[in-house]
Amino acid sequence: MGEFTNPHDRLIRSLFQEAEQAASFFRATLPATVVDLLDFDQINLLPGTFISEELRESRSDLLIEVPLRSGERANIYVLFEHKSYVDPGVFVQFLGYLAEIHKRQFADTGRLSVVIPFVFYHGDRTWNPGRSFGDGFDLSARERRVFSEYIADFQIARFELNDANLDALIRDAALRAVLGVMQNIREPDFLERLVPLLRGLAESRDPSKKLALLRTLLIYIMNTREQESTEEIKRALIAARIRDNEETMATIADRLREEGLNQGLERGRAEGEIEGIRKGEAEGARKAKLETAKAMLAEGIAIETVLRVTGLDRESLEGAPPAG
């Protein structure tokens, strides 16, 4: 496969490119007894160098190194499973990863560091493949007592997105917004839920990071959902007051227009009606731009910004009937 085509994988991997956001996530989702022993201020994101090429092509791997407060080093290995079903084979998969990591550790240093397997799960059913690797062995109580000392055993830390109370759990506003979008992406009233999530993203204090994350989120939404038009998503941005500066609104709107144009042309080619669709879309796009412009003006956005974002001229805007 080489490149990951799963939009969930891409969103998660882009989210954890920032050490601060990765630290915020694991502080909130790892057991408190584990968090107390780790110094997340010194978190280090590593490439998946311990993972075989075969595994790397089939999994979205992320390896994170965090120092122990005692001064030793511990590696947290994070494996994201994006499935709609519970996979009991995940323990066997992790066993292979752990063996590779520890083999490399011992070959390089002659010592072993702790590795914590972690699953990010957002399927519809409750995660229930057992508490540990040892649970997978079909043994009687007596047999388990006798053979337990010969069985390699470990547990998996996990985060179940669908059941999580993100407002109570996640302190970082940008992280909470991204996870909230993922949590609600399948909901029929997604656009209504999107507006408050984007308002949460607006709390991010770094404008450049906010714009980059917003772009990533919009691409994720458009790749995952087909129900909403680009104009509907644009209106959600306006309702969320994502307008810290003119550049932000213009850049996002331009990207949405480009995506919408490409999607419209692809549909037209597929149906063999390119010319008819162009005419219909042109009229529909003009009306949608007028509605968007009216909504922006109602929010107090300067008319010069409205004209640049929508591509309308002042004459078209002033000649449009008022909103009903």
C-alpha positions in Angstrom: 0.0 0.0 0.0 2.8 2.5 0.8 0.6 5.5 1.4 -2.3 5.5 3.9 -5.6 6.2 2.2 -7.7 6.0 5.3 -8.8 9.6 6.2 -9.0 8.7 9.9 -5.3 7.5 9.8 -4.2 10.7 8.1 -6.1 12.9 10.6 -4.7 11.2 13.7 -1.1 11.1 12.3 -1.3 14.8 11.5 -2.7 15.6 14.9 0.2 13.8 16.7 2.9 15.6 14.7 2.7 18.2 17.4 4.5 17.0 20.6 2.3 19.3 22.8 -0.9 17.7 21.5 0.4 14.2 21.7 1.4 14.9 25.4 -2.0 16.4 26.1 -3.8 13.3 24.7 -1.7 10.7 26.6 -1.9 12.6 29.8 -5.7 12.4 29.5 -6.0 8.8 28.3 -3.2 6.7 29.9 -3.9 5.3 33.5 -3.1 7.9 36.2 -0.6 5.6 37.8 1.3 5.5 34.5 1.1 9.3 33.9 2.5 10.0 37.4 5.7 8.2 36.4 6.3 9.9 33.0 7.7 13.4 32.2 5.5 14.5 29.3 7.3 17.8 29.1 10.2 15.9 27.4 8.1 13.8 25.0 9.8 12.8 21.7 8.0 11.6 18.6 10.0 8.9 16.8 9.6 7.4 13.3 8.3 3.8 13.3 11.8 2.5 12.8 11.2 -0.7 14.9 8.4 -1.8 12.6 9.0 -4.2 9.7 8.2 -3.0 6.2 5.4 -5.5 5.9 3.7 -4.2 9.1 4.5 -0.6 8.3 2.5 -0.8 5.1 -0.5 -2.3 6.8 -0.7 -0.3 10.0 -0.6 3.4 10.9 2.2 3.2 13.5 3.4 5.9 15.8 6.2 5.5 18.4 6.6 7.9 21.2 9.4 8.2 23.6 8.8 9.7 27.1 11.4 9.8 29.9 10.5 8.4 33.3 10.7 10.9 36.1 13.4 8.7 37.6 15.6 9.5 34.6 15.3 6.2 32.8 13.7 6.0 29.3 10.3 4.5 28.4 8.8 4.0 25.0 5.1 4.3 24.4 4.1 2.5 21.3 0.8 3.7 19.8 -1.1 1.6 17.3 -4.3 3.1 16.0 -7.0 0.7 14.9 -9.7 2.2 12.7 -12.3 -0.6 12.5 -16.0 -0.8 13.0 -15.7 -4.1 14.8 -13.8 -5.5 17.8 -10.7 -7.4 16.7 -9.6 -10.1 19.2 -6.4 -10.7 17.2 -5.1 -7.3 18.2 -3.1 -8.9 21.1 -1.3 -11.2 18.6 -0.5 -8.2 16.4 0.9 -6.3 19.4 3.0 -9.4 20.4 4.8 -9.2 17.1 5.4 -5.4 17.5 6.7 -5.8 21.0 9.0 -8.6 20.0 10.5 -6.5 17.2 10.9 -3.4 19.5 12.6 -5.4 22.3 14.9 -7.2 19.9 16.1 -3.9 18.5 16.4 -2.4 21.9 18.6 -5.3 23.2 20.7 -5.4 20.0 21.4 -1.6 20.3 21.9 -1.2 24.0 21.9 -4.6 25.7 18.9 -3.3 27.8 15.2 -3.2 27.6 12.8 -0.3 28.0 9.1 -0.4 28.9 6.7 -0.4 26.0 3.0 0.4 26.6 0.7 -0.9 23.8 -2.1 1.5 23.2 -5.3 1.2 21.0 -7.3 4.2 19.7 -10.7 2.7 19.0 -13.7 4.3 17.4 -15.9 1.4 16.3 -19.6 1.2 17.2 -19.4 -1.7 19.6 -17.8 -1.8 23.1 -14.2 -3.1 23.1 -14.3 -6.6 24.6 -11.5 -8.9 23.3 -10.3 -9.5 26.8 -8.1 -7.7 29.4 -4.8 -9.3 28.4 -2.9 -11.5 26.0 -3.2 -14.4 28.4 -7.0 -14.3 28.2 -6.7 -15.7 24.7 -5.6 -19.1 25.9 -8.3 -21.7 26.4 -7.3 -23.2 29.8 -9.1 -24.5 32.8 -8.5 -22.6 36.1 -6.0 -25.3 37.3 -4.2 -25.3 33.9 -3.9 -21.6 34.0 -2.4 -21.6 37.4 0.2 -24.1 36.3 1.1 -22.7 32.9 0.8 -18.9 33.6 4.4 -18.6 34.5 5.3 -19.9 31.0 3.0 -17.5 29.1 4.2 -14.1 28.0 1.4 -11.8 29.1 0.6 -8.1 28.7 -2.4 -5.7 28.7 -3.3 -2.9 26.2 -4.1 0.6 27.3 -6.9 2.0 25.2 -9.1 5.0 24.3 -12.6 4.4 23.1 -13.6 7.6 21.2 -17.3 7.0 20.9 -17.9 6.7 24.6 -15.5 9.5 25.7 -16.7 12.7 27.4 -14.3 14.9 25.6 -15.3 18.1 27.4 -14.4 16.5 30.7 -11.4 14.5 29.5 -9.4 16.7 27.0 -8.1 20.1 28.2 -6.4 21.2 24.9 -9.0 23.1 22.8 -7.6 22.1 19.4 -7.3 18.5 20.3 -10.8 18.4 21.7 -12.2 19.9 18.5 -10.4 17.4 16.3 -11.5 14.4 18.4 -15.0 15.8 18.5 -15.2 16.0 14.7 -14.1 12.3 14.5 -16.5 11.4 17.2 -19.5 12.9 15.4 -18.4 12.3 11.7 -21.1 9.6 11.2 -24.0 11.5 12.8 -26.9 12.7 10.5 -26.9 16.1 12.2 -23.1 16.5 11.8 -23.2 20.1 10.5 -25.1 21.2 13.6 -22.6 19.6 15.8 -19.7 20.9 13.7 -20.3 24.6 14.6 -19.6 24.4 18.3 -16.6 22.1 17.6 -15.1 24.7 15.3 -15.8 27.4 17.9 -13.7 25.3 20.3 -10.9 25.3 17.7 -11.1 29.1 17.5 -9.8 29.1 21.1 -6.4 27.9 19.8 -3.9 30.7 20.5 -1.5 30.1 17.6 -3.1 31.4 14.3 -0.7 29.5 12.0 -1.3 26.2 13.7 -5.0 26.9 13.9 -5.2 27.5 10.1 -3.2 24.4 9.3 -5.4 22.3 11.6 -8.5 23.8 10.1 -7.4 22.9 6.6 -6.6 19.3 7.8 -10.1 19.0 9.4 -11.9 20.3 6.3 -10.1 17.9 4.0 -11.0 15.1 6.5 -14.6 16.1 6.5 -14.8 16.3 2.7 -13.1 12.9 2.3 -15.3 11.2 4.8 -18.7 12.7 4.2 -20.5 13.3 0.9 -23.8 14.6 2.3 -22.8 18.2 2.7 -22.0 20.7 -0.1 -18.9 22.9 0.2 -21.2 25.9 0.6 -22.9 24.3 3.6 -19.5 23.7 5.2 -18.5 27.2 4.4 -21.6 28.5 6.2 -20.7 26.4 9.2 -17.3 28.2 9.3 -19.1 31.5 9.3 -21.5 30.5 12.0 -18.5 29.3 14.1 -17.0 32.8 13.7 -13.7 31.4 12.3 -12.6 34.9 11.2 -9.6 35.9 13.3 -8.3 37.7 10.2 -9.2 38.1 6.5 -6.5 35.7 5.4 -7.9 32.8 7.3 -11.4 33.2 5.8 -10.1 33.8 2.3 -7.7 30.8 2.4 -10.3 28.4 3.7 -13.0 29.6 1.3 -10.6 29.4 -1.7 -9.8 25.8 -0.8 -13.5 24.9 -0.4 -14.3 26.5 -3.8 -11.4 24.5 -5.4 -12.6 21.2 -3.8 -16.2 21.9 -4.9 -15.2 22.7 -8.5 -13.2 19.5 -8.8 -16.0 17.4 -7.3 -18.5 18.9 -9.6 -16.4 18.3 -12.7 -15.8 14.7 -11.7 -19.5 14.1 -11.3 -20.2 15.7 -14.6 -17.7 13.5 -16.5 -19.1 10.4 -14.8 -22.6 11.2 -16.0 -21.6 12.5 -19.4 -23.5 15.7 -18.8 -20.6 18.1 -18.2 -22.1 21.1 -20.0 -25.5 20.8 -18.4 -23.9 20.4 -15.0 -21.6 23.4 -15.5 -24.6 25.6 -16.3 -26.6 24.3 -13.4 -23.8 24.5 -11.0 -22.9 28.0 -12.1 -26.4 29.3 -11.3 -26.5 27.3 -8.0 -23.0 28.5 -7.1 -24.0 32.1 -7.7 -27.0 31.8 -5.4 -25.0 30.0 -2.8 -22.4 32.7 -2.8 -25.0 35.3 -2.3 -26.4 33.5 0.7 -22.9 33.1 2.1 -22.2 36.8 1.5 -25.4 37.8 3.3 -24.6 35.5 6.3 -21.1 37.0 6.5 -22.4 40.6 6.4 -24.9 39.7 9.1 -22.0 38.6 11.3 -20.4 42.0 10.9 -17.6 41.0 8.4 -16.3 43.9 6.3 -17.8 44.1 2.8 -14.3 44.1 1.3 -13.6 40.8 2.9 -16.9 39.4 1.8 -16.3 40.4 -1.8 -12.9 38.8 -1.8 -13.9 35.6 -0.1 -17.0 35.0 -2.3 -15.7 36.3 -5.5 -18.8 38.5 -6.0 -18.6 42.1 -7.2 -20.2 44.9 -5.3 -22.9 45.4 -7.9 -24.1 41.8 -7.7 -24.2 41.9 -4.0 -26.0 45.2 -3.7 -28.6 44.1 -6.3 -29.5 40.9 -4.6 -32.8 40.7 -2.7 -32.6 40.8 1.1 -32.6 37.6 3.0 -36.1 36.3 3.8 
